[in-house]
């Protein structure tokens, strides 16, 4: 990210910190970053490696642990303070993260899993990535799918490919990652797709859109994921484009090349 993008993202983190005990406005975060809400959510995910809702939840629970240790407030008051509807829902969330109940804080002061405020690591733009803008591209494919999480997709996708590669072997090969439309939860759908019909596949049509198109060297799924993360951290915030709510598309080419399509909005 360049200095201007760094400054905007630092302001995003500061706004969240200043409002952990208030309603956090996605609209305001988007305004700070200068993009729409969907683009803001996607950028936040790839910069921090956490969905926005996950990050906010972990920060609130971490700060609530400090309040519990201080012992000046009742559990129900702390629950309401950090935007939980009841002490029961707060206790469940707290135990899920910490491994013990809020009422057990005095016996577990050394066991707190404190989630710190995100600190932005400056990652300058490099000439590692070249891209072009292509407009009016649509995809008419056949596909099979699996539900996954965004973080685990690069681990599960290769297994999914191995299980079905004989079905698609010799045909054009595409991988598509469809995000939850709000990115509010760490869920996604991954597709193996081809222009040609293959066993158990169903039609999948992606409407016409514009794309940032990158051509990358394919080493393995983990390396590809790291390259995509870096694109989202360095290129997307500086591209002045907002993201379209469509899947990222990987087109696998000969000679270990992969073409990455990231959907964007272009005002007409």
Kinemage of the C-alpha trace (Angstrom):
@kinemage 1
@onewidth
@group {chain A} dominant
@subgroup {mainchain}
@vectorlist {calphas} color= white
{ca unk a 1} P 0.000 0.000 0.000
{ca unk a 2} L 1.286 3.499 -0.702
{ca unk a 3} L 1.405 6.279 1.879
{ca unk a 4} L -2.057 7.616 1.052
{ca unk a 5} L -3.642 4.158 1.238
{ca unk a 6} L -1.756 3.465 4.464
{ca unk a 7} L -3.125 6.665 5.964
{ca unk a 8} L -6.705 5.820 4.987
{ca unk a 9} L -6.477 2.287 6.324
{ca unk a 10} L -4.924 3.505 9.576
{ca unk a 11} L -7.939 5.804 9.912
{ca unk a 12} L -10.223 2.793 9.392
{ca unk a 13} L -8.550 0.957 12.278
{ca unk a 14} L -8.689 4.068 14.467
{ca unk a 15} L -12.405 4.524 13.766
{ca unk a 16} L -13.046 0.920 14.822
{ca unk a 17} L -11.012 1.371 18.018
{ca unk a 18} L -12.824 4.587 18.874
{ca unk a 19} L -16.203 2.914 18.420
{ca unk a 20} L -15.832 -0.538 19.958
{ca unk a 21} L -18.555 0.423 22.445
{ca unk a 22} L -20.732 2.024 19.754
{ca unk a 23} L -22.386 0.903 16.548
{ca unk a 24} L -19.694 0.674 13.876
{ca unk a 25} L -20.874 2.033 10.560
{ca unk a 26} L -19.745 0.150 7.460
{ca unk a 27} L -20.814 3.183 5.460
{ca unk a 28} L -18.417 5.377 7.431
{ca unk a 29} L -15.570 2.884 7.018
{ca unk a 30} L -16.219 2.872 3.277
{ca unk a 31} L -16.151 6.659 3.178
{ca unk a 32} L -12.816 6.707 5.003
{ca unk a 33} L -11.341 4.228 2.534
{ca unk a 34} L -12.968 5.958 -0.444
{ca unk a 35} L -14.690 2.888 -1.869
{ca unk a 36} L -18.077 1.178 -1.663
{ca unk a 37} L -18.943 -1.145 1.224
{ca unk a 38} L -18.349 -4.365 -0.701
{ca unk a 39} L -14.892 -3.217 -1.829
{ca unk a 40} L -14.056 -2.047 1.696
{ca unk a 41} L -14.974 -5.458 3.128
{ca unk a 42} L -12.850 -7.317 0.576
{ca unk a 43} L -9.837 -5.034 1.054
{ca unk a 44} L -10.140 -5.330 4.843
{ca unk a 45} L -10.142 -9.110 4.583
{ca unk a 46} L -6.995 -9.320 2.478
{ca unk a 47} L -5.091 -6.618 4.381
{ca unk a 48} L -5.764 -7.991 7.882
{ca unk a 49} L -6.522 -11.655 7.085
{ca unk a 50} L -9.764 -11.238 9.056
{ca unk a 51} L -13.289 -10.404 8.000
{ca unk a 52} L -14.439 -7.071 9.388
{ca unk a 53} L -17.022 -8.644 11.707
{ca unk a 54} L -14.466 -11.179 12.983
{ca unk a 55} L -11.932 -8.431 13.692
{ca unk a 56} L -14.473 -6.295 15.549
{ca unk a 57} L -15.694 -9.280 17.578
{ca unk a 58} L -12.162 -10.244 18.643
{ca unk a 59} L -11.263 -6.671 19.596
{ca unk a 60} L -14.441 -6.235 21.639
{ca unk a 61} L -13.951 -9.509 23.487
{ca unk a 62} L -10.303 -8.671 24.176
{ca unk a 63} L -11.205 -5.289 25.638
{ca unk a 64} L -14.023 -6.855 27.634
{ca unk a 65} L -11.462 -9.187 29.246
{ca unk a 66} L -9.514 -6.168 30.500
{ca unk a 67} L -12.716 -4.703 31.929
{ca unk a 68} L -13.492 -8.003 33.662
{ca unk a 69} L -10.026 -8.067 35.233
{ca unk a 70} L -10.499 -4.509 36.476
{ca unk a 71} L -13.659 -5.729 38.199
{ca unk a 72} L -15.538 -2.419 38.351
{ca unk a 73} L -18.493 -3.484 36.196
{ca unk a 74} L -20.980 -6.349 36.240
{ca unk a 75} L -20.823 -8.960 33.469
{ca unk a 76} L -24.200 -7.852 32.099
{ca unk a 77} L -23.026 -4.236 31.935
{ca unk a 78} L -19.852 -5.235 30.100
{ca unk a 79} L -21.902 -7.374 27.725
{ca unk a 80} L -24.173 -4.444 26.850
{ca unk a 81} L -21.185 -2.101 26.654
{ca unk a 82} L -19.656 -4.223 23.882
{ca unk a 83} L -22.949 -4.569 21.980
{ca unk a 84} L -24.112 -7.999 23.141
{ca unk a 85} L -27.844 -8.460 23.652
{ca unk a 86} L -27.529 -10.496 26.846
{ca unk a 87} L -24.997 -11.855 29.305
{ca unk a 88} L -25.689 -15.341 27.885
{ca unk a 89} L -24.718 -14.443 24.312
{ca unk a 90} L -21.687 -12.552 25.608
{ca unk a 91} L -20.628 -15.500 27.781
{ca unk a 92} L -20.894 -17.938 24.854
{ca unk a 93} L -18.834 -15.685 22.591
{ca unk a 94} L -16.285 -15.035 25.336
{ca unk a 95} L -15.837 -18.736 26.110
{ca unk a 96} L -15.564 -19.587 22.409
{ca unk a 97} L -12.596 -17.208 22.094
{ca unk a 98} L -10.970 -17.481 25.534
{ca unk a 99} L -11.802 -21.036 26.543
{ca unk a 100} L -13.411 -20.035 29.845
{ca unk a 101} L -16.439 -18.051 31.030
{ca unk a 102} L -16.340 -14.359 31.981
{ca unk a 103} L -17.208 -15.364 35.559
{ca unk a 104} L -13.990 -17.422 35.667
{ca unk a 105} L -11.702 -14.499 34.787
{ca unk a 106} L -9.969 -14.324 38.176
{ca unk a 107} L -8.661 -17.876 37.824
{ca unk a 108} L -7.595 -17.379 34.207
{ca unk a 109} L -5.806 -14.036 34.057
{ca unk a 110} L -2.769 -15.725 32.508
{ca unk a 111} L -4.874 -17.569 29.934
{ca unk a 112} L -6.396 -14.587 28.135
{ca unk a 113} L -6.083 -14.814 24.346
{ca unk a 114} L -5.730 -11.094 23.762
{ca unk a 115} L -6.285 -9.974 20.173
{ca unk a 116} L -4.298 -6.804 19.587
{ca unk a 117} L -5.216 -3.838 17.442
{ca unk a 118} L -4.036 -4.346 13.870
{ca unk a 119} L -0.815 -2.570 12.969
{ca unk a 120} L -0.362 -1.901 9.298
{ca unk a 121} L 2.842 -3.213 7.767
{ca unk a 122} L 3.975 -0.984 4.935
{ca unk a 123} L 4.156 -3.003 1.730
{ca unk a 124} L 5.258 -0.906 -1.185
{ca unk a 125} L 4.035 -1.416 -4.705
{ca unk a 126} L 6.396 -3.473 -6.802
{ca unk a 127} L 6.757 -4.163 -10.503
{ca unk a 128} L 5.998 -7.810 -9.748
{ca unk a 129} L 2.455 -7.527 -11.068
{ca unk a 130} L 1.339 -6.289 -14.442
{ca unk a 131} L -2.324 -6.042 -15.277
{ca unk a 132} L -4.696 -4.745 -17.889
{ca unk a 133} L -8.331 -3.736 -17.806
{ca unk a 134} L -10.690 -5.774 -19.938
{ca unk a 135} L -14.322 -4.783 -20.387
{ca unk a 136} L -17.555 -6.544 -21.334
{ca unk a 137} L -16.329 -10.023 -20.452
{ca unk a 138} L -18.889 -12.702 -19.639
{ca unk a 139} L -18.355 -16.363 -18.810
{ca unk a 140} L -20.632 -19.239 -19.735
{ca unk a 141} L -19.243 -22.265 -17.953
{ca unk a 142} L -20.128 -25.638 -16.506
{ca unk a 143} L -19.153 -26.131 -12.888
{ca unk a 144} L -19.218 -28.160 -9.708
{ca unk a 145} L -18.899 -26.453 -6.332
{ca unk a 146} L -18.032 -26.840 -2.676
{ca unk a 147} L -18.681 -24.621 0.328
{ca unk a 148} L -15.546 -23.486 2.101
{ca unk a 149} L -14.088 -20.606 4.086
{ca unk a 150} L -12.043 -17.853 2.535
{ca unk a 151} L -8.964 -18.659 4.607
{ca unk a 152} L -9.156 -22.412 4.065
{ca unk a 153} L -9.946 -22.354 0.367
{ca unk a 154} L -6.309 -22.536 -0.763
{ca unk a 155} L -5.930 -25.704 1.319
{ca unk a 156} L -9.192 -27.380 0.289
{ca unk a 157} L -9.269 -26.388 -3.391
{ca unk a 158} L -6.295 -28.617 -4.413
{ca unk a 159} L -7.992 -31.606 -2.762
{ca unk a 160} L -11.224 -30.763 -4.572
{ca unk a 161} L -9.315 -30.608 -7.858
{ca unk a 162} L -7.609 -33.968 -7.262
{ca unk a 163} L -10.957 -35.592 -6.508
{ca unk a 164} L -12.494 -34.380 -9.777
{ca unk a 165} L -9.548 -33.878 -12.126
{ca unk a 166} L -10.289 -36.993 -14.163
{ca unk a 167} L -13.734 -35.553 -14.907
{ca unk a 168} L -12.319 -32.323 -16.342
{ca unk a 169} L -8.988 -33.559 -17.758
{ca unk a 170} L -8.401 -32.339 -21.300
{ca unk a 171} L -10.948 -29.548 -21.037
{ca unk a 172} L -10.477 -25.845 -20.301
{ca unk a 173} L -9.883 -25.283 -16.583
{ca unk a 174} L -11.218 -22.492 -14.397
{ca unk a 175} L -11.350 -21.961 -10.642
{ca unk a 176} L -13.845 -19.469 -9.214
{ca unk a 177} L -14.076 -18.125 -5.682
{ca unk a 178} L -17.436 -16.586 -4.840
{ca unk a 179} L -17.395 -14.552 -1.641
{ca unk a 180} L -20.228 -14.008 0.755
{ca unk a 181} L -21.868 -10.936 -0.726
{ca unk a 182} L -21.131 -8.794 2.342
{ca unk a 183} L -17.920 -10.551 3.437
{ca unk a 184} L -19.431 -10.299 6.921
{ca unk a 185} L -18.746 -13.972 7.548
{ca unk a 186} L -15.838 -16.113 6.474
{ca unk a 187} L -17.795 -18.156 3.952
{ca unk a 188} L -17.320 -18.741 0.260
{ca unk a 189} L -18.158 -21.100 -2.564
{ca unk a 190} L -15.383 -22.512 -4.723
{ca unk a 191} L -16.092 -23.784 -8.236
{ca unk a 192} L -14.191 -26.041 -10.593
{ca unk a 193} L -15.371 -24.998 -14.030
{ca unk a 194} L -14.856 -25.487 -17.749
{ca unk a 195} L -16.274 -24.145 -20.981
{ca unk a 196} L -17.146 -27.755 -21.806
{ca unk a 197} L -19.666 -29.843 -19.906
{ca unk a 198} L -18.196 -32.552 -17.666
{ca unk a 199} L -19.542 -35.137 -15.253
{ca unk a 200} L -21.961 -33.758 -12.633
{ca unk a 201} L -21.377 -30.191 -13.787
{ca unk a 202} L -24.140 -27.624 -14.036
{ca unk a 203} L -24.352 -24.433 -16.105
{ca unk a 204} L -22.776 -21.376 -14.466
{ca unk a 205} L -23.169 -18.002 -16.151
{ca unk a 206} L -21.251 -14.950 -14.955
{ca unk a 207} L -22.783 -11.719 -16.186
{ca unk a 208} L -20.817 -9.319 -18.344
{ca unk a 209} L -18.413 -7.179 -16.347
{ca unk a 210} L -15.053 -5.451 -16.441
{ca unk a 211} L -11.979 -7.053 -14.897
{ca unk a 212} L -8.464 -6.323 -13.759
{ca unk a 213} L -6.601 -9.153 -15.478
{ca unk a 214} L -3.265 -10.450 -14.178
{ca unk a 215} L -1.143 -13.207 -15.703
{ca unk a 216} L 0.803 -15.066 -13.025
{ca unk a 217} L 3.178 -17.986 -12.680
{ca unk a 218} L 1.443 -20.932 -11.035
{ca unk a 219} L 3.630 -22.697 -8.465
{ca unk a 220} L 1.054 -24.176 -6.094
{ca unk a 221} L -2.209 -23.176 -4.418
{ca unk a 222} L -0.503 -21.581 -1.399
{ca unk a 223} L 1.810 -19.473 -3.541
{ca unk a 224} L -1.110 -18.372 -5.723
{ca unk a 225} L -3.088 -17.385 -2.630
{ca unk a 226} L -0.155 -15.308 -1.354
{ca unk a 227} L 0.108 -13.531 -4.709
{ca unk a 228} L -3.632 -12.789 -4.711
{ca unk a 229} L -3.382 -11.442 -1.157
{ca unk a 230} L -0.542 -9.170 -2.197
{ca unk a 231} L -2.556 -7.892 -5.157
{ca unk a 232} L -5.408 -7.040 -2.803
{ca unk a 233} L -3.055 -5.333 -0.355
{ca unk a 234} L -1.034 -3.293 -2.859
{ca unk a 235} L -2.811 -3.000 -6.200
{ca unk a 236} L -6.531 -2.858 -5.409
{ca unk a 237} L -6.407 0.036 -2.877
{ca unk a 238} L -4.461 2.116 -5.416
{ca unk a 239} L -6.344 1.181 -8.578
{ca unk a 240} L -9.208 3.664 -8.014
{ca unk a 241} L -11.639 0.911 -9.007
{ca unk a 242} L -14.424 -0.475 -6.890
{ca unk a 243} L -14.977 -4.223 -6.879
{ca unk a 244} L -17.987 -5.859 -8.470
{ca unk a 245} L -19.860 -8.467 -6.413
{ca unk a 246} L -18.819 -11.317 -8.685
{ca unk a 247} L -16.395 -14.221 -8.220
{ca unk a 248} L -12.657 -13.893 -8.687
{ca unk a 249} L -11.832 -16.164 -11.631
{ca unk a 250} L -8.660 -18.144 -12.272
{ca unk a 251} L -8.111 -19.426 -15.815
{ca unk a 252} L -5.430 -22.112 -15.928
{ca unk a 253} L -3.245 -21.879 -19.026
{ca unk a 254} L -0.466 -24.067 -20.477
{ca unk a 255} L 3.120 -23.782 -19.193
{ca unk a 256} L 2.076 -23.246 -15.562
{ca unk a 257} L 0.446 -19.899 -16.193
{ca unk a 258} L -2.748 -18.672 -14.604
{ca unk a 259} L -4.831 -15.685 -15.623
{ca unk a 260} L -6.551 -13.985 -12.690
{ca unk a 261} L -9.710 -11.949 -13.292
{ca unk a 262} L -10.760 -9.561 -10.494
{ca unk a 263} L -14.191 -8.012 -11.231
{ca unk a 264} L -14.430 -4.211 -11.087
{ca unk a 265} L -17.002 -1.512 -11.706
{ca unk a 266} L -16.402 1.013 -14.461
{ca unk a 267} L -18.775 3.936 -14.647
{ca unk a 268} L -20.230 4.415 -18.105
